[in-house]
């Protein structure tokens, strides 16, 4: 029982790490790149789904 709890905690930490890394990565982008991303919402949507896919892969 304790082993499965630690396994779930490890998965949760991996998911939080991936999401945190993505958020920090987007925050430190230079302003001109950030403006370009804002002009193309399709790129942002693709990035969102890639991050979501990565988190789902960690939990499976």
C-alpha positions as CSV (number, residue, x, y, z in Angstrom):
1,X,0.0,0.0,0.0
2,X,2.8,2.4,0.9
3,X,4.6,1.5,-2.3
4,X,1.7,2.4,-4.5
5,X,1.3,5.7,-2.6
6,X,4.9,6.6,-3.3
7,X,4.5,5.6,-6.9
8,X,1.5,8.0,-7.3
9,X,3.4,10.7,-5.5
10,X,6.3,10.3,-7.9
11,X,3.9,10.5,-10.9
12,X,2.3,13.7,-9.4
13,X,5.8,15.3,-9.0
14,X,6.7,14.4,-12.5
15,X,3.5,16.0,-13.8
16,X,4.1,19.1,-11.7
17,X,7.6,19.3,-12.9
18,X,6.7,19.2,-16.5
19,X,4.0,21.9,-16.2
20,X,6.2,24.1,-14.1
21,X,9.0,23.8,-16.6
22,X,6.6,24.8,-19.4
23,X,5.3,27.8,-17.5
24,X,8.8,29.0,-16.6
25,X,9.9,28.4,-20.2
26,X,7.1,30.6,-21.5
27,X,7.8,33.3,-18.9
28,X,11.5,33.7,-19.7
29,X,10.9,34.0,-23.5
30,X,12.1,37.3,-25.0
31,X,9.3,39.8,-25.6
32,X,9.6,39.6,-29.4
33,X,9.1,35.8,-29.4
34,X,6.3,36.1,-26.9
35,X,4.6,38.7,-29.2
36,X,5.0,36.3,-32.2
37,X,3.4,33.5,-30.2
38,X,0.5,35.8,-29.3
39,X,-0.1,36.4,-33.0
40,X,-0.4,32.7,-33.8
41,X,-2.8,31.0,-31.3
42,X,-2.5,27.8,-33.2
43,X,1.1,27.4,-32.1
44,X,0.0,28.0,-28.5
45,X,-2.7,25.4,-28.8
46,X,-0.2,22.9,-30.2
47,X,2.1,23.7,-27.3
48,X,-0.7,23.2,-24.8
49,X,-1.6,19.8,-26.2
50,X,2.0,18.7,-26.3
51,X,2.4,19.6,-22.6
52,X,-0.9,17.8,-21.8
53,X,0.3,14.8,-23.8
54,X,3.5,14.7,-21.9
55,X,1.7,14.8,-18.5
56,X,-0.7,12.1,-19.6
57,X,2.3,9.9,-20.7
58,X,3.9,10.3,-17.3
59,X,0.8,9.1,-15.5
60,X,0.4,6.1,-17.7
